[in-house]
Amino acid sequence: MFRSELRRELETIMRNNLYRSLRKKREDILDFSSNDYLCLSKHPEVIEAVKEGLKYGLGSTGSRLTSGNINHEILEERLAEFKETERALLYPTGYSTNIGVISALCKRGDLILSDRLNHASIIDGCRLSRADVEIYEHCNVESLVNILEEKRKNYNNIFIITDGVFSMDGDIAPLEDIKRIADEYNGVVIVDDAHGTGVLGRGKGTLKHFNLKPSDNIIQIGTLSKAFGGLGGFVCGIEEVIEYLINTSRSFIYSTALPPSLVSGALKSLELIEEGHLTKKLQENIRSANRIFRRYNLIEEDSLTPIYPIILGDRTMEVSEYLLKNGIYAPGIRYPSVPKGLERIRVSINVGHREEDFERLGRLLNDCIS
């Protein structure tokens, strides 16, 4: 009975053209799918650092509170310096960071205001918390204020949670306005800077992009799996926040710590990001892509980030397969990752791409959709 029920549900998914399957990564195609924005996952110095970290063993063998606290505090100190905060704390993944931070800090009697297009890990963290959740319209400050005006007096604490850079659209949250509103309403801002770190603000992220200084009511979340090229997540903030999470955050307390070799690799990635040349090269590539994609009428406005949504609706998967047959991997993104009707090819560029790569992609997309 259980098997037949699952089969029926899978058939429904297939009929709705929402079926997903695993696709083996190929090295013989031009890849526009990766979040490895600075190409650090294969950087020789990072790989050597990972090898050196294997001296500690393959895994960390336990949680951070038992046998798993090895070289992790070194990276945490460096991340805190990098983000200009008092403390940082590592988690095994970016997903576990969001669910662990939000569910620990936001309690019954609190109010969360969450951007409509926030990442699934933020949504799940909000669901796991015991706080009430209100959704404000995407990057819409007026919508945010209207909810606060109506609801603020009913709650103990206010949390405004947003991506820094939105993973499917590549746009940037209006953090200047959000911080001002948080100050006015005595709220706390939690910003997931997964796609901003290493990309904006000379690599330091979205706060630096807006020249905002970290403060007591800003909590920054990041990942080591995108611009850093590795795996893991982290949170940066004031001393009390980090100490509280060490003692209450379930996805931190009850997870095996990151393998120390990956921590060593991330330390080297951070060093390379701080040198600045990779982030500068990425911004040069973004400017080149903007110019070329505009010429092929693929975008209307220049992007500041390496994420380009090509909205195609029902044709998305057809176009993605066409690109693949012509040697380019640019994945189609469907519901529920994006709203129905806004299915898109998500183009993600990196420092390894060349102008001729953007030309090739632009030409193929133009031939296919014009």
Secondary structure, 3 states (H helix, E strand, C coil): CHHHHHHHHHHHHHHCCCCCCCCCCCCCCEECCCCCCCCCCCCHHHHHHHHHHHHHCCCCCCCCCCCCCCCHHHHHHHHHHHHCCCEEEEECCHHHHHHHHHHHHCCCCCEEEEECCCCHHHHHHHHHCCCEEEEECCCCHHHHHHHHHHHHHHCCCEEEEEECECCCCCCECCHHHHHHHHHHCCCEEEEECCCCCCCCHHHCCHHHHCCCCCCCCEEEEEECCCCCCCCCEEEEECHHHHHHHHHHCHHHHCCCCCCHHHHHHHHHHHHHHHHCHHHHHHHHHHHHHHHHHHHCCCCCCCCCCCEEEEECHHHHHHHHHHHHHCCEECCEECCCCCCCCCCEEEEECCCCCCHHHHHHHHHHHHHHHC
